[in-house]
Amino acid sequence: MARLAPKLETIRALFARSGNQCAFPGCIHPLVNDKQKFIGQVCHIEAAMPEGERYNPEQNDEQRRSYENLLILCYQHHIETDEVEEYPFEVMIKMKQEHEANFLKSDFKIDEAALHKLMRDVETYWDKIEVLNTVEHTMEDLAFRVTTKGGYSKLFDDARETITRIEELLERLSQSNDRLNDDFINFIEEHGVDSSIFKELPYSVSPFNIRNWEDFSFSRPNCLIQIRIDLLTIEIKYLEEFLKTNSQDKQAIAYLEDAKSRLADMAQNAVMYD
């Protein structure tokens, strides 16, 4: 399991709803000082790693670094909230929600230079992943490639391409399965075996014709349709959050509108094979 650093847009959104104050009740300690230096700490509500406070094994790594699981505290209160019995998950969530409710209209913006400096460790992490996945991989020529560049559009495009390759693979397997009966008869005839008994078998009892029929006819298309629906839903949810802090990103707006249109069509018209 990897510890993923928060995304730039997530950190920007956290600051926008922070009022430049520690989220701990009653604390007015600034998060960014007059010199535009970050003097707070980005904290997980449910820990990023198993040994951390309030760790939730049911979360995935994306949920652990999501906006909903993060808040910004001063150093003192970050340490204090490590007392899990006094500050369980429910208390931390309430703390975040009440703090952000007080600053919904403040729209505090951290200086972009300071924000990018804060995110330097994030970039360092992905650079490290790039190196590990290439020059330091134990078998570089056989390595699965990890997408570290290109942003959300490349990630979603790569995922859709992988689904298409899976679909093509399953189609080839289906066609091979359909040829199994004929291939078997040709094989035994080439070796002098009487094949008449197999040719006379009714379709419904042939061990070849009905093999995996339900999997290829029903499970395969149903799973492919469902994973496409799930991917579209994830894409829309992500872009909705992204545009909260990048409202003028024309590419993201276009991607969102296209994804919403395609999901609406599938929601109304996609049917299960049965």
Secondary structure, 3 states (H helix, E strand, C coil): CCCCCCCHHHHHHHHHCCCCECCCCCCCCECECCCCCECEEEEECCCCCCCCCCCCCCCCHHHHCCHHHEEEEEHHHHHHCCCCCCCCHHHHHHHHHHHHHHCCCCCCCCCHHHHHHHCHHHHHHHHHHHHHHCCCCCCHHHCCCCCCCCHHHHHHHHHHHHHHHHHHHHHHHHHHHHCHHHHHHHHHHHCCCCCHHHHCCCHHHCCCCCCCHHHHHHHHHHHHHHHHHHHHHHHHHHHHHHHHHCCCCHHHHHHHHHHHHHHHHHHHHCCCCC
